[in-house]
Amino acid sequence: MGRVLNIAIASVGGQGGLTLSRVLAIAAVLDGYSVRTGETLGMSQRFGSVVSYVRIGDRVFSPTFSDGEADYILGLEIIETVRALRLLKSGGVVIVSDVVKPPISASLSREVYSRSKLLEAIGGSVSTVVVPAQKLAAEVGNPRAANMVVLGVFHRLQSVLSSSSIKKAISEVVPSKWLESSLAAFELGVNYLKT
């Protein structure tokens, strides 16, 4: 590969951001790359802010990277994706699920988050793909597999990780009862940009 590919995954606890980072890491190892992962977790494991870092390359030493160094942001929630934009490098790509899960503090302050304004903030200056990931995952009977839909879109846009390694990694990480629907959700993501 010659350089390190930096991926940030922005999500809230319970959305599968850590699962997504594990799948990417295992797929990278299966494809013969060096990989390091790290994450920052919010105050609460459920619904708290989560940013995962995945670094893939021929030689990778550090598990995290600095602001302005992410090649991709994979966003499983819009507000957290906006917060993670500082990580994206010039020319980077954002793939974001169209889900908004306002923090609990917003209900206390009665703060209103406009999906369209948030998406405008993301797409204003960067290349962005907005995906109805939860809706697509629900079509295969597993709305929690929205992370696999986003993974499929990412796979369609990049050429580093092979499809066979990603599918094998999914089978190693996802519990067997959700495996078939997770693989189907991944395929929906891969095919989403063809439509």
SVG drawing of the C-alpha trace seen along z (x, -y; Angstrom):
<svg xmlns="http://www.w3.org/2000/svg" viewBox="-37 -24 43 43">
<polyline fill="none" stroke="black" stroke-width="0.4" points="0.0,0.0 2.9,-2.4 1.1,-4.6 -1.3,-4.3 -5.0,-4.5 -6.7,-6.3 -10.4,-5.6 -12.4,-7.2 -15.7,-5.6 -18.1,-8.1 -21.0,-6.6 -22.9,-6.4 -22.6,-3.5 -24.8,-0.6 -24.6,-1.3 -21.8,1.2 -18.9,-1.2 -16.5,1.0 -17.8,4.0 -17.2,2.2 -13.6,1.4 -13.0,5.0 -14.3,6.2 -12.0,3.7 -9.0,4.7 -9.5,8.5 -10.1,8.0 -6.9,5.9 -4.9,8.7 -6.4,11.3 -5.3,9.2 -1.7,9.1 -1.6,5.6 -0.4,4.2 -3.3,2.7 -3.8,0.8 -7.0,-0.3 -7.9,-2.6 -11.0,-4.3 -12.3,-7.1 -15.4,-6.3 -17.9,-8.8 -19.3,-8.9 -21.7,-6.1 -21.2,-2.9 -24.8,-3.1 -25.6,-6.3 -22.3,-8.0 -20.0,-9.3 -17.6,-6.8 -14.8,-7.4 -12.9,-4.5 -9.6,-4.8 -8.5,-2.2 -5.1,-2.5 -4.2,-0.1 -0.9,0.1 2.3,2.0 3.8,0.8 1.6,-0.9 2.9,-1.8 0.3,-4.1 -3.3,-3.2 -4.6,-6.8 -4.1,-9.8 -4.5,-13.5 -7.0,-16.0 -6.8,-16.4 -5.4,-12.9 -8.5,-10.7 -9.0,-9.5 -12.5,-8.3 -15.0,-9.0 -17.6,-6.2 -20.5,-7.8 -23.2,-5.7 -24.9,-8.8 -25.1,-12.4 -24.3,-14.5 -21.2,-12.4 -20.1,-12.6 -20.3,-16.4 -18.2,-16.2 -15.6,-14.0 -15.2,-16.2 -12.1,-17.8 -10.3,-14.4 -10.9,-14.4 -8.1,-15.4 -8.5,-17.7 -9.9,-15.5 -11.2,-12.9 -14.6,-11.2 -17.5,-11.0 -19.9,-8.1 -22.7,-8.7 -25.9,-6.9 -28.9,-9.3 -29.7,-8.6 -29.9,-11.3 -29.7,-10.3 -29.6,-13.5 -27.6,-13.2 -29.7,-12.9 -28.6,-16.4 -30.5,-17.7 -33.8,-16.5 -33.0,-18.4 -32.1,-21.6 -34.9,-21.1 -32.2,-21.6 -33.5,-20.7 -31.2,-19.1 -32.2,-19.5 -31.1,-16.6 -30.9,-18.8 -28.7,-21.4 -26.5,-18.7 -26.1,-17.1 -25.4,-20.5 -22.6,-21.0 -21.1,-17.7 -21.5,-18.1 -20.6,-21.7 -16.9,-21.2 -16.2,-17.5 -17.1,-14.6 -20.1,-12.9 -22.2,-9.9 -25.4,-9.8 -26.8,-6.3 -30.3,-5.2 -28.3,-2.5 -30.9,-1.6 -33.7,-1.4 -31.6,0.8 -30.6,3.0 -34.3,3.3 -35.0,4.7 -32.9,7.8 -34.5,8.1 -31.7,6.6 -31.9,2.8 -28.8,3.1 -26.8,4.1 -26.7,0.5 -22.9,0.6 -22.6,3.4 -24.4,1.3 -22.0,-1.6 -19.1,0.9 -20.5,2.1 -20.5,-1.5 -17.0,-2.0 -15.9,1.2 -17.4,0.0 -15.4,-3.3 -12.0,-1.8 -9.8,0.8 -7.6,1.8 -9.6,4.5 -10.9,7.5 -14.6,8.6 -13.7,12.1 -11.6,10.9 -14.4,8.5 -17.0,11.3 -14.7,13.6 -14.1,10.9 -17.8,10.4 -18.3,14.1 -15.6,14.0 -17.0,11.0 -20.8,11.1 -22.8,13.6 -24.1,16.5 -27.8,15.6 -27.1,12.3 -24.5,13.4 -26.8,14.0 -28.6,10.6 -25.2,8.8 -23.7,10.3 -26.9,9.3 -26.7,5.8 -23.1,5.5 -24.1,6.5 -26.9,3.9 -24.2,1.3 -21.9,2.5 -24.8,2.2 -26.2,-1.1 -24.0,-3.3 -25.0,-1.3 -28.6,-2.5"/>
</svg>
